[in-house]
Amino acid sequence: MAEITAQMVKDLRERTSAGMMDCKKALAETGGDFAKAEEWLRKKGISRAAGKEGRVAAEGLVGTYVHGGRIGVLVEVNCETDFVARNPDFQDLVKEVAMQIAAANPKFVRREEVPMDNFEKEKDIQRELLKQQGKPEAMLEKILVGKMEKYYEGVCLVDQLWVKDDKKKVGDMITERAAKIGEKVSVRRFVRFEVGEGIEKKKDDLAAEVAKTLGQG
C-alpha cells in the first residue's frame, strides 16, 4: 500500500472539500489512488458539500448552550434555506457546535481569523522552547510546522478534535452533517461567557468539567 502523506490528504481535500480525516481514510481505503478515493468519498456522501462552496448560506440559527449556570455560549450557524433551519438534524448540529465551544473554549472559528501577531508570538514561544530543549537549529522550522498545527487545533473551532469523538475534527463533523442535510453549512461566529471570567480569583477548570460531562453523555 502506498504511503499516505500529508500532501496527498491536502490535495484530495482541495479537490473534494471533504474533511481531512475523511480524505485520509479514503486514501487509505483505496491504496492512495486519487480517482478511487474521490469515488469512495462520493459513495459515502461526504464530498457532496464540494459543489456548495459558491452558494450563499444566509439563513440558519443562533444556538445556545448553558452548562451548570456557569458557562454560556451563543453561536450562529448558517445554512441556505429557512426550511433547513427548521430541520431537526440542523438544529442538533447547532447544539453540538455550541456544546463544543463550551467544552473546548476555542478563540476563533477558523485559522484564517487568527491575527498574524498572535500566530507569530506563539511561533516565537515554541521556537524558544525547542531551543531550550536542545533541538538542532536545522530542524527547528520543520518541528515548528507540527507545533503550529497543534496551536490551531487548540484555538480554532473547526480544527479542534470533537469532544464526542476525538478521532474526528469539528470541521469534519460539520462537513459530514452538511452532506446529510444537503445544503452548505458554516459556523459564522460565537461568543462564550464564563462566570467570573476576567476577575482574578481561584477558579476550577470549568471547560474540563464540561468536556468530561459530554464524554460521559
Rosetta blueprint (number, residue, H / E / L):
1 M L
2 A L
3 E L
4 I L
5 T L
6 A H
7 Q H
8 M H
9 V H
10 K H
11 D H
12 L H
13 R H
14 E H
15 R H
16 T H
17 S L
18 A L
19 G L
20 M H
21 M H
22 D H
23 C H
24 K H
25 K H
26 A H
27 L H
28 A H
29 E H
30 T L
31 G L
32 G L
33 D L
34 F H
35 A H
36 K H
37 A H
38 E H
39 E H
40 W H
41 L H
42 R H
43 K H
44 K L
45 G L
46 I L
47 S H
48 R H
49 A H
50 A H
51 G H
52 K H
53 E L
54 G L
55 R L
56 V L
57 A L
58 A L
59 E E
60 G E
61 L E
62 V E
63 G E
64 T E
65 Y E
66 V E
67 H E
68 G L
69 G L
70 R L
71 I E
72 G E
73 V E
74 L E
75 V E
76 E E
77 V E
78 N E
79 C E
80 E L
81 T L
82 D H
83 F H
84 V H
85 A H
86 R L
87 N L
88 P H
89 D H
90 F H
91 Q H
92 D H
93 L H
94 V H
95 K H
96 E H
97 V H
98 A H
99 M H
100 Q H
101 I H
102 A H
103 A H
104 A H
105 N L
106 P L
107 K L
108 F E
109 V L
110 R L
111 R H
112 E H
113 E H
114 V L
115 P L
116 M H
117 D H
118 N H
119 F H
120 E H
121 K H
122 E H
123 K H
124 D H
125 I H
126 Q H
127 R H
128 E H
129 L H
130 L H
131 K H
132 Q H
133 Q L
134 G L
135 K L
136 P L
137 E H
138 A H
139 M H
140 L H
141 E H
142 K H
143 I H
144 L H
145 V H
146 G H
147 K H
148 M H
149 E H
150 K H
151 Y H
152 Y H
153 E H
154 G H
155 V H
156 C E
157 L H
158 V H
159 D H
160 Q L
161 L E
162 W E
163 V L
164 K L
165 D E
166 D E
167 K E
168 K E
169 K E
170 V H
171 G H
172 D H
173 M H
174 I H
175 T H
176 E H
177 R H
178 A H
179 A H
180 K H
181 I H
182 G L
183 E L
184 K L
185 V L
186 S E
187 V E
188 R E
189 R E
190 F E
191 V E
192 R E
193 F E
194 E E
195 V L
196 G L
197 E L
198 G L
199 I L
200 E L
201 K L
202 K L
203 K L
204 D L
205 D L
206 L H
207 A H
208 A H
209 E H
210 V H
211 A H
212 K H
213 T H
214 L H
215 G H
216 Q H
217 G L
